Amino acid sequence: MKKRIYLLPCALAGMMLAFAVLLICQALFASELLPFVAHGGLYNRIFNSILGVPHHYFIMLFGAVASIITAFLRREKYGLNVLQTAIFSIVFPFWAWGGTKFLFGFEKVIVQKSFSAFNPSGQSLYGGIVFAAIYVVIMSLCLKKKKAMLFDFVAPLGMIVVTGARLGCFFSHCCGAPLRYVGEKAFYLPVQLFEVVLDLLLLAFLLYVEKNKLTWGEKGNKKSAWNGNQALIVMVCYGMYRFILEFFRDNPRFWLNMSLPQYYSLICIAIGVWGLFCRREQYLLALERSQRHAHNRRRR
């Protein structure tokens, strides 16, 4: 399973998609709802907590544990010892969580145009992405590792944390879509679950790329262009589908009828695309120098 770990998020994505479809069908077509389905297809919180922990935080904690396990399964590929992996992976999800809190509070300031409105009671996942980038830079200095390598290492971990956070949103009935009607039937589009599905598929792609060492050019070339690119891939892909899903969420709208996360998404996409082009140019230059060096050696 370790060799094909990318199949696990694919299977989970299929389950989440089937669950989302079930909730929609229950809301629109069922005369009698299943015990775990509430009005409009919402999740029916039969229990107030799981093992004494509120649903949202339990799922987030589960995601943090999953990211730590994934880090240890991948550590040898990145030359990290047990202590380095523990320090890096255990702190990371809580640091990213702090970033989501900080940005959410800052968004309150933007909306209400008052610093006294700062309120970190919710989460804004893009804050976690910003804090994750800062964390990688700090850890690269502490561990004396290349930033590109650590960005590759942290990209799948970040997607696991994001997936857990968004799934927690679903169970706590937040960050969702407004109530809609089809005829006389009311339903809530489970936009959180759709994002979870896409998060898991992106995670699977990152793990597949890592396992197969894909490159821009020849597959066997040691100068893999994907080195340092996984975080950029996350920025482009996550930014694209998050931008689209925001149209279905019930968020405040600003200029051009877009929400704040949509502006973050556009910035994220722009940085990711620019970074990928830069990395490709670096790869092609390195490949050209390598070929020139090999040609000169043969001539001697």
C-alpha positions as CSV (number, residue, x, y, z in Angstrom):
1,M,0.0,0.0,0.0
2,K,2.9,2.3,0.7
3,K,4.0,2.1,-3.0
4,R,0.5,3.0,-4.2
5,I,-0.6,5.3,-1.4
6,Y,-2.2,7.6,-4.1
7,L,-5.0,5.1,-4.5
8,L,-6.3,5.7,-1.0
9,P,-7.3,9.3,-1.6
10,C,-8.9,8.3,-4.9
11,A,-11.1,5.7,-3.1
12,L,-12.0,8.3,-0.4
13,A,-12.9,10.8,-3.1
14,G,-15.3,8.3,-4.7
15,M,-16.9,7.7,-1.3
16,M,-17.3,11.4,-0.6
17,L,-18.9,12.0,-4.0
18,A,-21.3,9.1,-3.5
19,F,-22.2,10.6,-0.1
20,A,-22.8,14.0,-1.6
21,V,-25.1,12.5,-4.2
22,L,-27.0,10.5,-1.6
23,L,-27.6,13.7,0.4
24,I,-29.0,15.5,-2.6
25,C,-31.2,12.6,-3.5
26,Q,-32.5,12.4,0.0
27,A,-33.4,16.1,0.1
28,L,-35.1,16.1,-3.3
29,F,-36.7,12.7,-3.7
30,A,-37.0,10.8,-0.4
31,S,-40.3,10.9,1.4
32,E,-38.6,9.7,4.6
33,L,-35.1,10.8,5.4
34,L,-32.3,8.5,6.7
35,P,-31.4,9.0,10.4
36,F,-28.2,10.8,9.6
37,V,-29.9,13.2,7.1
38,A,-31.6,16.4,8.3
39,H,-33.8,18.9,6.5
40,G,-32.5,20.0,3.1
41,G,-29.9,17.2,3.0
42,L,-27.8,18.6,5.9
43,Y,-25.9,16.2,8.1
44,N,-28.0,15.3,11.1
45,R,-25.8,15.6,14.1
46,I,-27.2,12.7,16.1
47,F,-24.4,13.2,18.7
48,N,-23.2,16.6,19.9
49,S,-19.6,15.4,19.8
50,I,-17.4,12.5,18.8
51,L,-15.5,11.1,21.8
52,G,-16.2,14.3,23.7
53,V,-14.7,16.5,21.0
54,P,-17.0,18.8,18.8
55,H,-17.4,17.4,15.3
56,H,-15.4,20.2,13.5
57,Y,-12.4,19.9,15.7
58,F,-12.5,16.1,15.8
59,I,-12.3,15.9,12.0
60,M,-9.6,18.5,11.9
61,L,-7.6,16.6,14.5
62,F,-8.1,13.4,12.5
63,G,-6.7,15.2,9.4
64,A,-3.7,16.4,11.4
65,V,-2.9,12.9,12.5
66,A,-3.3,11.6,8.9
67,S,-0.9,14.3,7.7
68,I,1.7,13.2,10.4
69,I,1.4,9.6,9.3
70,T,1.8,10.5,5.7
71,A,4.9,12.6,6.5
72,F,6.5,9.5,8.2
73,L,5.7,7.3,5.3
74,R,7.4,9.7,2.9
75,R,10.4,10.9,5.0
76,E,13.1,8.7,3.6
77,K,12.5,10.0,0.1
78,Y,13.3,13.5,1.3
79,G,16.2,12.5,3.5
80,L,14.6,13.4,6.8
81,N,15.3,11.5,10.0
82,V,12.7,10.6,12.5
83,L,13.3,13.7,14.8
84,Q,13.2,16.1,11.8
85,T,10.0,14.6,10.5
86,A,8.4,14.7,13.9
87,I,9.3,18.4,14.5
88,F,8.2,19.3,11.0
89,S,5.0,17.4,10.7
90,I,3.6,17.7,14.2
91,V,3.8,21.5,14.4
92,F,2.7,22.1,10.8
93,P,-1.1,21.4,11.0
94,F,-1.4,23.5,14.1
95,W,0.6,26.3,12.6
96,A,-1.5,26.2,9.5
97,W,-4.7,26.2,11.7
98,G,-3.4,29.4,13.4
99,G,-3.1,30.9,9.9
100,T,-6.7,30.1,9.1
101,K,-7.7,31.8,12.3
102,F,-5.6,34.9,11.7
103,L,-6.9,35.5,8.1
104,F,-10.5,35.0,9.2
105,G,-10.1,37.6,11.9
106,F,-8.4,40.0,9.4
107,E,-11.3,39.5,6.9
108,K,-13.6,40.7,9.6
109,V,-11.5,43.9,9.8
110,I,-11.8,44.3,6.0
111,V,-15.5,43.8,5.9
112,Q,-16.3,46.1,8.8
113,K,-13.4,48.5,8.2
114,S,-12.4,48.5,11.8
115,F,-9.5,46.9,13.6
116,S,-11.7,46.4,16.6
117,A,-13.7,43.9,14.5
118,F,-10.9,41.4,14.5
119,N,-12.5,38.1,15.5
120,P,-10.7,34.8,14.9
121,S,-13.7,32.6,15.7
122,G,-13.9,31.1,12.3
123,Q,-11.4,29.9,9.6
124,S,-10.2,31.1,6.2
125,L,-8.2,28.2,4.6
126,Y,-6.1,30.6,2.5
127,G,-4.6,31.8,5.7
128,G,-3.3,28.3,6.3
129,I,-1.6,28.3,2.9
130,V,0.2,31.6,3.6
131,F,1.3,30.4,7.0
132,A,2.4,27.0,5.5
133,A,4.7,28.9,3.1
134,I,6.2,30.9,6.0
135,Y,6.7,27.7,8.0
136,V,8.5,26.0,5.1
137,V,11.0,28.9,4.8
138,I,11.6,28.9,8.6
139,M,12.1,25.1,8.7
140,S,14.4,25.1,5.7
141,L,16.7,27.4,7.7
142,C,16.4,25.3,10.9
143,L,16.9,21.9,9.2
144,K,19.3,23.3,6.6
145,K,17.3,21.7,3.8
146,K,16.4,23.2,0.4
147,K,13.2,25.1,0.3
148,A,12.1,23.5,-3.0
149,M,12.4,20.0,-1.4
150,L,10.5,21.0,1.7
151,F,7.7,22.6,-0.4
152,D,7.4,19.2,-2.2
153,F,7.3,17.5,1.1
154,V,4.7,19.7,2.7
155,A,2.3,20.0,-0.3
156,P,0.5,16.7,0.2
157,L,0.4,17.3,4.0
158,G,-1.2,20.7,3.4
159,M,-3.9,19.1,1.2
160,I,-4.7,16.5,3.9
161,V,-5.1,19.3,6.5
162,V,-7.3,21.3,4.1
163,T,-9.4,18.3,3.4
164,G,-9.9,17.6,7.1
165,A,-10.8,21.3,7.7
166,R,-13.4,21.4,4.9
167,L,-14.9,18.1,6.0
168,G,-15.2,19.5,9.5
169,C,-17.0,22.5,8.0
170,F,-19.6,20.1,6.5
171,F,-20.2,18.3,9.8
172,S,-20.6,21.6,11.7
173,H,-22.9,23.1,9.0
174,C,-20.7,26.1,8.1
175,C,-19.0,27.4,4.9
176,G,-21.9,25.9,2.8
177,A,-24.3,27.0,0.2
178,P,-27.6,28.9,0.8
179,L,-30.9,27.1,0.9
180,R,-32.3,26.4,-2.6
181,Y,-35.6,25.1,-3.9
182,V,-36.5,22.7,-6.6
183,G,-40.3,23.0,-6.8
184,E,-41.4,22.6,-3.2
185,K,-38.3,20.6,-2.2
186,A,-35.6,22.5,-0.2
187,F,-32.0,21.4,-0.3
188,Y,-28.5,22.6,0.6
189,L,-25.9,21.9,-2.1
190,P,-23.1,20.0,-0.2
191,V,-20.4,22.3,-1.7
192,Q,-18.1,21.4,1.2
193,L,-18.2,17.7,0.1
194,F,-17.5,18.6,-3.5
195,E,-14.4,20.5,-2.4
196,V,-13.3,17.6,-0.3
197,V,-13.6,15.3,-3.4
198,L,-11.4,17.7,-5.4
199,D,-9.0,18.1,-2.5
200,L,-8.6,14.3,-2.3
201,L,-8.1,14.0,-6.1
202,L,-5.4,16.7,-6.0
203,L,-3.7,14.9,-3.1
204,A,-3.8,11.7,-5.2
205,F,-2.2,13.5,-8.1
206,L,0.6,14.9,-5.9
207,L,1.4,11.5,-4.5
208,Y,1.3,9.9,-7.9
209,V,3.7,12.5,-9.3
210,E,6.0,12.0,-6.3
211,K,6.0,8.2,-6.7
212,N,6.6,8.2,-10.5
213,K,9.0,11.1,-10.6
214,L,7.4,12.7,-13.6
215,T,9.4,15.3,-15.5
216,W,8.8,17.9,-18.2
217,G,11.1,15.9,-20.6
218,E,12.6,12.5,-20.5
219,K,11.2,10.4,-17.7
220,G,14.6,9.0,-16.8
221,N,16.3,12.3,-16.5
222,K,17.7,12.9,-13.0
223,K,16.9,16.7,-13.2
224,S,13.3,16.3,-12.4
225,A,11.3,19.4,-13.2
226,W,8.8,18.4,-10.6
227,N,11.3,19.1,-7.8
228,G,9.8,22.0,-6.0
229,N,6.7,22.2,-8.1
230,Q,4.2,20.4,-6.0
231,A,3.3,23.5,-4.0
232,L,2.9,25.4,-7.2
233,I,0.6,22.7,-8.6
234,V,-1.5,23.1,-5.4
235,M,-1.7,26.8,-5.9
236,V,-2.9,26.6,-9.5
237,C,-5.3,23.6,-9.1
238,Y,-6.7,24.6,-5.7
239,G,-7.1,28.2,-6.7
240,M,-9.0,27.2,-9.9
241,Y,-11.6,24.9,-8.3
242,R,-12.0,27.0,-5.2
243,F,-12.7,30.0,-7.4
244,I,-15.5,28.1,-9.1
245,L,-17.0,26.6,-5.9
246,E,-17.2,30.0,-4.3
247,F,-20.0,31.0,-6.7
248,F,-22.1,28.4,-4.9
249,R,-21.3,29.4,-1.4
250,D,-23.1,32.0,0.8
251,N,-20.2,34.5,1.2
252,P,-20.3,38.3,1.2
253,R,-19.7,39.7,-2.3
254,F,-17.5,42.7,-3.2
255,W,-16.2,44.2,-6.4
256,L,-17.3,42.3,-9.6
257,N,-19.6,40.3,-7.4
258,M,-16.8,38.2,-6.1
259,S,-16.0,37.0,-2.6
260,L,-12.7,37.5,-0.8
261,P,-11.7,33.8,-1.3
262,Q,-12.1,34.3,-5.0
263,Y,-9.7,37.2,-5.0
264,Y,-7.3,35.0,-3.0
265,S,-7.8,32.3,-5.6
266,L,-6.9,34.5,-8.5
267,I,-3.7,35.6,-6.7
268,C,-2.9,32.0,-5.9
269,I,-3.4,30.9,-9.6
270,A,-1.2,33.8,-10.8
271,I,1.6,33.0,-8.5
272,G,1.4,29.3,-9.2
273,V,1.4,29.8,-13.0
274,W,4.3,32.3,-12.9
275,G,6.3,29.9,-10.6
276,L,5.7,26.9,-12.9
277,F,6.9,28.9,-15.9
278,C,10.0,29.9,-14.0
279,R,10.7,26.4,-12.9
280,R,10.3,25.1,-16.4
281,E,12.9,27.7,-17.7
282,Q,15.3,26.7,-14.9
283,Y,14.8,23.0,-15.8
284,L,15.4,23.6,-19.5
285,L,18.6,25.6,-18.8
286,A,19.9,23.0,-16.4
287,L,19.1,20.3,-19.0
288,E,20.9,22.2,-21.7
289,R,24.0,22.7,-19.5
290,S,24.0,19.0,-18.6
291,Q,23.7,17.9,-22.3
292,R,26.5,20.4,-23.3
293,H,28.7,19.1,-20.5
294,A,28.1,15.5,-21.6
295,H,28.8,16.3,-25.2
296,N,32.2,18.0,-24.3
297,R,33.2,15.0,-22.2
298,R,32.5,12.6,-25.2
299,R,34.6,14.8,-27.4
300,R,37.6,14.5,-25.1
